[in-house]
Amino acid sequence: MTIHGWFATVLLFGVFTVAAVARAQSPQDRFAAAATALSEGAFDRALGEFEALADSGFEHPDASYDRAIAYIQRARSPQEKPGDLGRAVAALVETLELRPDDRQARAALETVRHEIAQRRIRAGREPAVVSPSLGRAVVGLLDESVWTLGALIGSLLLSVGLGIRWLFGGAPIRLAGGVTASIGALLLVTTCPLVAAAAYYRTTSRPAVVVVPEARLLTENGTPLDRKGSPDAHPAAPEGAKVYVLDRRGRLARIEWGSTRAWVLATDLRLVATR
């Protein structure tokens, strides 16, 4: 066989090998392997596959939910590792980010958070439940697309109402136009700030979950945050707490936790995939 023949053979072998490896490591294969390992109680192997699936960029609510179940089952077994319940919370939060109407995931999330709180109480630690800031709470009442739709409807009603008043001279019709324009203006004034706020939060922060027993709150220099004198002070964010990452500098991440803004070790957090 000539040199060119050998080269072509090696090249074809390499192509087929790469194709076979890619096919063997497809998302469907990894998902199936993880599900099989989970059914066998091989939690480490199952989570290895689920995490590899997430690291590859594959995002699907079913994969996130099954990853949560794997962490929950390992946390309740002799194979438990620190942070398992926090990682389960992260996976469930991710499930709801990708599929907001998933009632099963929402119920599981409440159960896991309750279990974390009970464990902290038994260990003599404060549950440290912190609500999101008022702005995030209001914006989070509805999806950003709903606020945008409301603004569009408000703009349409305002335009139609003003057009009616300008085109028609009859008093009843002009009154109807005025009422329509007023409703549109009110809807527009109400929803436009919420659309802007939702876009701001989406582009300047990313949700994450604490996946260690406690994430110590730090200053920008990495020293403990001084919260003395504040009745709502907490020295650390507990496992399972949902935070928002605002910035990242080296090994530290700047977070918003309720009304608190501080720095924590980036390794204490698990970023959550969003739509």
C-alpha positions in Angstrom: 0.0 0.0 0.0 1.3 3.5 -0.9 1.9 6.2 1.6 -1.2 8.0 0.3 -3.2 4.9 0.9 -2.0 4.5 4.4 -2.7 8.2 5.1 -6.3 7.9 3.7 -6.8 4.8 5.9 -5.6 6.5 9.1 -7.7 9.5 8.3 -10.9 7.5 7.7 -10.2 5.5 10.9 -9.9 8.8 12.8 -13.1 10.2 11.4 -15.1 7.1 12.3 -13.6 7.0 15.8 -14.5 10.6 16.5 -18.0 10.0 15.1 -18.4 7.0 17.3 -17.2 8.8 20.4 -19.5 11.8 19.7 -22.4 9.4 19.2 -21.6 7.5 22.4 -21.5 10.8 24.3 -24.7 12.3 22.9 -27.1 14.0 25.3 -29.6 11.2 24.9 -27.0 8.5 25.7 -25.8 10.5 28.8 -29.3 11.0 30.0 -30.1 7.3 29.6 -26.9 6.3 31.3 -27.6 8.6 34.2 -31.2 7.4 34.6 -30.0 3.8 34.6 -27.3 4.5 37.2 -29.9 6.3 39.3 -32.3 3.4 39.2 -29.4 1.2 40.4 -28.6 3.4 43.3 -25.2 4.4 41.8 -25.6 8.0 42.7 -22.0 9.1 42.0 -22.1 7.6 38.5 -25.6 9.1 37.8 -24.5 12.5 39.0 -21.3 12.3 37.0 -23.4 11.8 33.9 -25.9 14.5 34.8 -23.1 17.0 35.5 -21.3 16.1 32.3 -24.6 16.7 30.5 -24.9 20.2 32.1 -21.3 21.0 31.4 -21.8 20.2 27.7 -24.3 23.0 27.6 -27.4 20.8 27.4 -30.3 22.5 29.0 -33.7 20.8 29.5 -36.1 20.9 32.5 -36.3 17.1 32.6 -32.5 16.8 32.9 -32.4 19.4 35.6 -35.3 17.8 37.5 -33.7 14.3 37.4 -30.4 15.8 38.5 -32.2 17.2 41.5 -33.7 13.8 42.3 -30.3 12.2 42.2 -28.9 14.8 44.6 -31.9 14.4 47.0 -31.6 10.6 47.0 -27.8 10.7 47.6 -28.4 13.3 50.4 -30.7 10.8 52.1 -28.3 7.9 51.8 -25.1 6.9 53.5 -23.3 8.2 50.4 -24.3 11.8 51.2 -21.8 14.6 50.5 -21.9 18.2 51.9 -23.9 20.5 49.7 -26.1 17.7 48.1 -29.4 19.4 49.2 -28.1 22.8 48.0 -27.3 21.3 44.6 -30.7 19.7 44.5 -32.3 23.2 45.2 -30.1 24.6 42.3 -31.4 21.9 39.9 -35.0 22.5 40.9 -34.7 26.3 40.6 -33.2 25.7 37.2 -36.1 23.4 36.3 -38.6 26.2 37.2 -36.5 28.8 35.3 -36.8 26.6 32.2 -40.4 25.4 32.9 -42.1 27.9 35.3 -45.4 26.0 35.4 -43.9 22.7 36.7 -45.9 22.1 39.9 -44.0 18.9 40.7 -40.7 20.7 40.7 -42.1 23.6 42.8 -43.5 21.1 45.4 -40.1 19.3 45.5 -38.3 22.6 45.9 -40.4 23.5 49.0 -39.8 20.1 50.4 -36.0 20.3 50.0 -35.9 23.8 51.5 -37.9 22.7 54.4 -35.5 19.8 55.0 -32.5 22.1 54.9 -34.2 24.4 57.4 -34.9 21.5 59.7 -31.4 20.2 59.5 -30.1 23.7 60.4 -32.4 23.9 63.4 -31.3 20.5 64.6 -27.7 21.7 64.2 -28.4 24.8 66.3 -28.2 27.1 63.3 -30.7 29.8 62.2 -32.6 29.0 59.0 -32.0 32.6 57.8 -34.9 32.9 55.4 -34.5 36.1 53.3 -37.1 37.4 50.9 -36.0 38.9 47.5 -35.8 42.7 47.2 -39.1 44.5 46.6 -38.2 45.3 43.1 -37.4 41.7 42.2 -40.5 40.5 44.0 -42.8 42.8 42.0 -41.1 42.1 38.7 -41.2 38.4 39.4 -44.9 38.3 39.9 -45.3 37.7 36.1 -43.0 36.7 33.3 -41.1 39.5 31.4 -43.1 38.6 28.3 -46.4 39.3 30.1 -45.2 42.7 31.2 -44.1 43.4 27.6 -47.5 42.3 26.2 -49.2 44.6 28.7 -47.1 47.5 27.5 -47.9 46.7 23.9 -51.7 46.5 24.7 -51.5 49.8 26.6 -49.7 51.5 23.7 -52.4 50.1 21.3 -55.3 51.3 23.4 -53.8 54.7 23.8 -53.3 55.1 20.1 -56.8 53.8 19.3 -58.4 56.1 21.9 -56.6 59.2 20.7 -57.4 58.3 17.1 -61.1 58.0 17.9 -61.1 61.4 19.6 -59.3 63.0 16.7 -61.4 61.4 13.9 -64.9 61.5 15.3 -66.9 64.5 16.5 -69.8 62.9 18.4 -69.7 63.4 22.1 -70.4 59.7 23.0 -67.8 58.4 20.7 -65.2 61.0 21.8 -66.0 60.0 25.4 -65.4 56.3 24.6 -62.2 57.3 22.9 -61.1 59.2 26.0 -61.8 56.3 28.3 -59.9 53.9 26.0 -57.0 56.3 25.8 -57.0 56.7 29.6 -57.0 52.9 30.2 -54.1 52.5 27.6 -52.1 55.3 29.3 -52.6 53.8 32.7 -51.6 50.3 31.5 -48.6 51.8 29.6 -47.4 53.8 32.6 -47.7 50.8 34.9 -46.0 48.2 32.7 -43.2 50.1 31.0 -41.2 50.5 34.2 -41.7 46.8 35.0 -40.5 45.9 31.5 -37.4 48.0 31.9 -36.8 46.6 35.4 -37.2 43.0 34.1 -34.7 43.7 31.3 -32.3 45.3 33.7 -32.3 42.4 36.1 -32.0 39.9 33.3 -29.0 41.6 31.7 -27.1 42.6 34.9 -27.5 39.5 37.1 -27.8 35.8 37.0 -29.6 33.5 39.5 -27.4 31.1 41.6 -27.9 28.9 44.6 -25.6 28.4 47.6 -24.3 24.8 47.5 -22.2 24.7 50.7 -23.5 24.5 54.3 -22.9 28.3 54.5 -21.5 30.9 52.2 -19.7 33.5 54.3 -20.5 37.1 53.3 -17.3 39.0 52.5 -16.1 42.4 51.5 -14.5 43.1 48.2 -11.2 42.5 49.8 -12.2 39.0 51.0 -12.6 39.9 54.6 -15.8 39.0 56.6 -18.6 41.5 56.1 -19.3 43.6 59.3 -23.0 43.4 59.9 -23.0 44.4 63.5 -25.9 46.6 64.7 -28.3 45.5 62.0 -31.3 43.5 63.3 -31.5 41.6 60.0 -27.8 40.9 59.8 -26.6 37.4 58.7 -22.9 36.5 58.6 -23.5 33.9 55.9 -26.0 32.7 53.3 -27.3 29.2 54.1 -27.3 26.2 51.9 -30.0 26.4 49.3 -30.4 30.2 49.4 -31.2 31.7 46.0 -29.0 34.7 45.2 -28.2 36.8 42.2 -24.7 37.1 40.9 -23.9 40.7 39.9 -20.1 40.6 39.3 -17.2 38.2 39.4 -13.6 39.1 40.3 -11.1 36.3 40.6 -12.3 33.8 43.2 -15.0 36.1 44.5 -18.5 36.7 43.2 -20.6 39.7 44.2 -24.2 38.7 45.0 -27.5 40.2 45.9 -29.3 38.2 48.7 -32.5 39.9 49.6 -31.5 43.5 50.3 -27.9 42.5 51.1 -25.1 42.9 48.6 -21.9 41.3 49.4 -19.1 39.1 48.1 -18.8 35.3 48.5 -16.5 32.6 47.2 -17.6 31.8 43.7 -17.1 28.1 44.4 -19.8 28.3 47.1 -22.4 28.9 44.3 -24.0 27.0 41.5 -25.2 29.2 38.6 -28.6 28.4 37.3 -29.5 28.1 33.6 -32.3 30.4 32.4 -34.4 30.7 29.3 
